[in-house]
């Protein structure tokens, strides 16, 4: 899915995030996910076109999480990387809200 650069820039400007080419590519990449995604998946997709620094992309995702652009989800269903260390998964904020409201609508009322 191709998204206009101006739209991506506006999303970053509204959250007071400085626009850089790498941030735009990360944002474009995570727009393609419809489910949970990890930093490793984003890095893998970006590495198909060019070499990116893993720590830099992880920091960008953390910045997007702090600004409310994406949400980090810690769920009991998540896998463990090592004992005591969970894999961080992210989801678009609007998708997270939709999932929560869908779960709430399935709760039986007694």
N, C-alpha and C positions, 0 to 999 in steps of 0.2 A: 504494500500500500504506500503510495507516494503522497507525502504531506508537504504542503508549501512551507518553505523556509521562514517566511514572514509569520506564519502561525506559530511555529516552534519558538521563534524569537520573542513573540508576544507572550507566550506562556512563561518564558524565563524572565522577561522584563517585569511582568506582574508580580513575580515572587522575589524580585530584587536579586536575581542570580545573573552575574555577568555572562554575556554570550561569548562562547568560544566555539571554534569548529568542532572540537571533540565533544563538548556538551551537546551540541546540535546533533551530532552523529549518534551519541548515546540515547538521546531523546527519540530520535527517529527509529532507532533499533527497538527500544522498549515499547513503542507504539504498536509493533507487530505482534506482541504477546497478548493472548486473550485469557490466559490463566496465570498462575503464579510463575515467576521467573527468578533465577538466581543471578548473582554477579558473574558466575562462570559461564552461564549461557550468553549473557550480553557480551562478555569478552570474546567468547568463541565466535559469535556472529561478526563482531568488529574485526577480529583477526583474519577473517576471510578476505577482506579488502586491504588491510594494512596492519602493521604491527602496533599494538597498543600496550601501555603499561598497566598491569593488573591492579596495582595499588591506586593508580590515578583514577581508573574507572570505578573502583570500589568507593573511593572518596566522593566521586560525583554522585553515585547512587545514595550515599549517606546524606549528601547535601540536598538531593531531591527529596529524600525522606523527611528531613528537617523542615523543608519548605512546604510540605504537604502535597507535593506533586505525586508521590507514590507512598505506599504504606508498607512498612516491614511487618510481616506476619510471623508470629511465633505460635505454632500450633502443636498440640500433642501428637499429631500425625506426622510431623516433620521428622526427617531422618537425622541421624547424628553423624557428624564428620569423624569425630573422635569422641571417646567417652567424655561426657560433660560439655561438649561443644556442638551446638546446633548449627545446621546449615541455614543461613539467612535467606529467606524468600521474600520477594516483593510482589506487590500487585498495584495496579492503578487504583487510585482512591475511589473513583466512581464504580469500579468493578467490585471493590471491597464492600461499599455501601449496598450495592445491589445484592451481593451474596448474603449479607447480614439480614436484609429485609426479607429475602426469600426464605431463610431459615426461620425467621420469626413468624412468617405466614403459615409454616407447616406445623407449628406447635399446637397440639390439640388443647382446646379450652374445656375445662371440666365444669 
